[in-house]
Amino acid sequence: MEIIAKRLYDLRTDNDKLQKEIANVLKISQQYYSEYEKGKRELPIRHLKTLCLYYNVSSDYIIGLTNNPKRN
C-alpha cells in the first residue's frame, strides 16, 4: 500500500492541490483522505476510478503496476 500512498501524495502535490480539495472531489472528509496518503486506509475502487479520471492517469499507475501515468 506504500506505493499507492506515495502516488496519491505525488499526484496531489504535482497538481498543486490541497487534501481538502481532493477530499471534496471524493465526497469524503480531509481527515479520511489523509489516511489514504498515509497508507493507513485502503483506497476503494470507486475512489481509485474517480482519481484516475480526475488526474487523467491509469489505475495501473496509481497502484504501482507501471511507472507510466498515461491512460491507454
N, CA, C and O of each residue as an XYZ file, in Angstrom:
288
protein
N       0.823     -1.203      0.000
C       0.000      0.000      0.000
C       0.863      1.262      0.000
O       0.358      2.354     -0.261
N       2.149      1.124      0.288
C       3.024      2.295      0.307
C       3.075      3.014     -1.029
O       3.063      4.243     -1.079
N       3.133      2.243     -2.120
C       3.222      2.870     -3.444
C       1.963      3.676     -3.746
O       2.043      4.749     -4.344
N       0.808      3.172     -3.340
C      -0.438      3.900     -3.577
C      -0.422      5.212     -2.805
O      -0.772      6.258     -3.352
N      -0.022      5.165     -1.553
C       0.033      6.372     -0.726
C       0.971      7.408     -1.348
O       0.645      8.594     -1.409
N       2.139      6.951     -1.809
C       3.105      7.873     -2.424
C       2.569      8.456     -3.719
O       2.718      9.650     -3.979
N       1.947      7.614     -4.529
C       1.411      8.112     -5.803
C       0.296      9.127     -5.562
O       0.213     10.134     -6.265
N      -0.553      8.871     -4.581
C      -1.627      9.824     -4.272
C      -1.047     11.163     -3.827
O      -1.500     12.223     -4.260
N      -0.050     11.102     -2.966
C       0.598     12.334     -2.497
C       1.253     13.071     -3.667
O       1.062     14.275     -3.838
N       2.024     12.337     -4.469
C       2.726     12.960     -5.598
C       1.758     13.575     -6.605
O       1.978     14.691     -7.077
N       0.697     12.856     -6.933
C      -0.283     13.401     -7.875
C      -0.910     14.682     -7.334
O      -1.068     15.664     -8.060
N      -1.260     14.658     -6.067
C      -1.897     15.829     -5.465
C      -0.950     17.029     -5.448
O      -1.330     18.129     -5.850
N       0.274     16.818     -4.985
C       1.207     17.944     -4.880
C       1.684     18.419     -6.249
O       1.887     19.616     -6.452
N       1.863     17.496     -7.183
C       2.261     17.888     -8.541
C       1.195     18.742     -9.217
O       1.497     19.530    -10.114
N      -0.046     18.582     -8.786
C      -1.157     19.356     -9.348
C      -1.548     20.536     -8.459
O      -2.593     21.156     -8.658
N      -0.694     20.839     -7.473
C      -0.918     21.983     -6.565
C      -2.297     21.965     -5.918
O      -2.986     22.984     -5.864
N      -2.685     20.801     -5.433
C      -3.981     20.650     -4.771
C      -3.782     20.402     -3.283
O      -2.757     19.866     -2.861
N      -4.763     20.795     -2.506
C      -4.787     20.515     -1.077
C      -5.545     19.225     -0.835
O      -6.377     18.823     -1.648
N      -5.256     18.577      0.287
C      -6.001     17.369      0.635
C      -7.495     17.653      0.675
O      -8.298     16.823      0.249
N      -7.863     18.803      1.178
C      -9.281     19.173      1.287
C      -9.943     19.197     -0.093
O     -11.088     18.769     -0.240
N      -9.230     19.692     -1.097
C      -9.786     19.752     -2.448
C     -10.037     18.355     -3.007
O     -11.076     18.103     -3.615
N      -9.088     17.454     -2.800
C      -9.249     16.090     -3.305
C     -10.336     15.375     -2.513
O     -11.126     14.619     -3.079
N     -10.376     15.609     -1.222
C     -11.431     15.023     -0.392
C     -12.806     15.467     -0.891
O     -13.743     14.669     -0.914
N     -12.932     16.719     -1.284
C     -14.208     17.217     -1.814
C     -14.587     16.500     -3.108
O     -15.756     16.183     -3.326
N     -13.605     16.247     -3.958
C     -13.862     15.514     -5.199
C     -14.398     14.119     -4.876
O     -15.293     13.615     -5.554
N     -13.839     13.504     -3.830
C     -14.237     12.148     -3.444
C     -15.461     12.125     -2.528
O     -16.006     11.064     -2.222
N     -15.881     13.319     -2.099
C     -17.027     13.457     -1.185
C     -16.780     12.752      0.151
O     -17.638     12.052      0.687
N     -15.547     12.975      0.667
C     -15.166     12.464      1.977
C     -14.495     13.594      2.749
O     -14.261     14.670      2.200
N     -14.189     13.353      4.007
C     -13.523     14.386      4.802
C     -12.029     14.424      4.482
O     -11.463     13.453      3.979
N     -11.416     15.539      4.776
C      -9.969     15.690      4.582
C      -9.223     14.675      5.441
O      -8.231     14.097      4.995
N      -9.681     14.457      6.647
C      -9.026     13.508      7.551
C      -9.069     12.082      6.976
O      -8.093     11.338      7.064
N     -10.187     11.727      6.403
C     -10.351     10.395      5.802
C      -9.402     10.257      4.613
O      -8.735      9.233      4.465
N      -9.341     11.290      3.763
C      -8.434     11.251      2.611
C      -6.985     11.174      3.068
O      -6.182     10.460      2.468
N      -6.649     11.895      4.114
C      -5.294     11.894      4.651
C      -4.825     10.474      4.972
O      -3.648     10.154      4.809
N      -5.736      9.637      5.423
C      -5.379      8.261      5.753
C      -5.014      7.454      4.510
O      -4.244      6.499      4.613
N      -5.540      7.808      3.348
C      -5.116      7.169      2.100
C      -3.656      7.506      1.826
O      -2.856      6.629      1.498
N      -3.317      8.795      1.963
C      -1.950      9.232      1.687
C      -0.946      8.702      2.708
O       0.237      8.563      2.396
N      -1.395      8.414      3.893
C      -0.514      7.861      4.930
C      -0.429      6.339      4.858
O       0.360      5.726      5.578
N      -1.232      5.732      3.998
C      -1.243      4.289      3.880
C      -1.962      3.589      5.019
O      -1.778      2.391      5.234
N      -2.773      4.328      5.742
C      -3.500      3.762      6.875
C      -4.868      3.217      6.491
O      -5.504      2.518      7.279
N      -5.310      3.528      5.310
C      -6.634      3.091      4.860
C      -6.525      2.686      3.391
O      -5.872      3.363      2.597
N      -7.171      1.575      3.041
C      -7.170      1.129      1.649
C      -8.056      2.025      0.795
O      -9.116      2.479      1.225
N      -7.596      2.262     -0.412
C      -8.333      3.079     -1.370
C      -9.382      2.218     -2.054
O      -9.029      1.269     -2.754
N     -10.670      2.523     -1.869
C     -11.698      1.726     -2.537
C     -11.690      1.963     -4.053
O     -11.251      3.007     -4.536
N     -12.178      0.984     -4.768
C     -12.174      1.065     -6.229
C     -12.927      2.292     -6.728
O     -12.502      2.921     -7.698
N     -14.031      2.641     -6.086
C     -14.800      3.805     -6.553
C     -13.961      5.083     -6.454
O     -14.084      5.967     -7.302
N     -13.115      5.187     -5.433
C     -12.250      6.362     -5.293
C     -11.066      6.275     -6.256
O     -10.623      7.291     -6.790
N     -10.561      5.077     -6.473
C      -9.492      4.894     -7.456
C      -9.966      5.359     -8.829
O      -9.256      6.086     -9.524
N     -11.143      4.944     -9.208
C     -11.701      5.332    -10.512
C     -11.864      6.847    -10.613
O     -11.495      7.446    -11.623
N     -12.412      7.461     -9.575
C     -12.605      8.911     -9.568
C     -11.274      9.644     -9.699
O     -11.169     10.612    -10.451
N     -10.259      9.187     -8.969
C      -8.950      9.845     -9.018
C      -8.262      9.643    -10.362
O      -7.579     10.545    -10.847
N      -8.430      8.486    -10.962
C      -7.870      8.254    -12.302
C      -8.457      9.238    -13.309
O      -7.735      9.821    -14.118
N      -9.755      9.412    -13.250
C     -10.411     10.358    -14.157
C     -10.013     11.793    -13.836
O      -9.782     12.594    -14.742
N      -9.933     12.116    -12.558
C      -9.592     13.476    -12.128
C      -8.181     13.861    -12.572
O      -7.975     14.950    -13.108
N      -7.217     12.977    -12.353
C      -5.823     13.265    -12.699
C      -5.460     12.833    -14.123
O      -4.368     13.133    -14.606
N      -6.373     12.132    -14.788
C      -6.129     11.612    -16.141
C      -4.920     10.687    -16.167
O      -4.025     10.831    -16.999
N      -4.913      9.734    -15.236
C      -3.861      8.730    -15.172
C      -4.508      7.343    -15.128
O      -5.704      7.210    -14.870
N      -3.698      6.320    -15.385
C      -4.218      4.953    -15.346
C      -4.268      4.434    -13.917
O      -3.515      4.877    -13.049
N      -5.159      3.502    -13.695
C      -5.222      2.860    -12.384
C      -3.957      2.048    -12.135
O      -3.502      1.947    -10.996
N      -3.381      1.465    -13.191
C      -2.131      0.722    -13.044
C      -1.027      1.617    -12.483
O      -0.189      1.155    -11.708
N      -1.023      2.875    -12.864
C      -0.029      3.809    -12.334
C      -0.244      4.040    -10.841
O       0.707      3.955    -10.063
N      -1.456      4.326    -10.436
C      -1.725      4.612     -9.026
C      -1.408      3.410     -8.152
O      -0.867      3.568     -7.057
N      -1.738      2.206     -8.620
C      -1.500      1.038     -7.765
C      -0.091      0.462     -7.924
O       0.254     -0.517     -7.263
N       0.719      1.059     -8.789
C       2.127      0.696     -8.864
C       2.491     -0.414     -9.820
O       3.585     -0.970     -9.724
N       1.603     -0.755    -10.745
C       1.924     -1.793    -11.723
C       2.755     -1.262    -12.883
O       3.374     -2.035    -13.615
N       2.767      0.054    -13.049
C       3.570      0.695    -14.084
C       4.038      2.045    -13.578
O       3.439      2.629    -12.674
N       5.105      2.528    -14.167
C       5.584      3.871    -13.836
C       5.130      4.901    -14.868
O       5.460      6.084    -14.778
N       4.369      4.426    -15.846
C       3.837      5.298    -16.889
C       2.432      5.757    -16.484
O       1.510      4.944    -16.425
N       2.265      7.046    -16.208
C       0.953      7.520    -15.757
C      -0.094      7.622    -16.860
O      -1.271      7.820    -16.560
N       0.294      7.495    -18.110
C      -0.634      7.685    -19.237
C      -1.739      6.636    -19.232
O      -1.511      5.455    -18.971
N      -2.935      7.110    -19.526
C      -4.065      6.187    -19.710
C      -4.042      5.692    -21.132
O      -3.719      6.456    -22.042
N      -4.374      4.436    -21.353
C      -4.406      3.864    -22.720
C      -5.723      4.132    -23.377
O      -5.935      3.730    -24.521
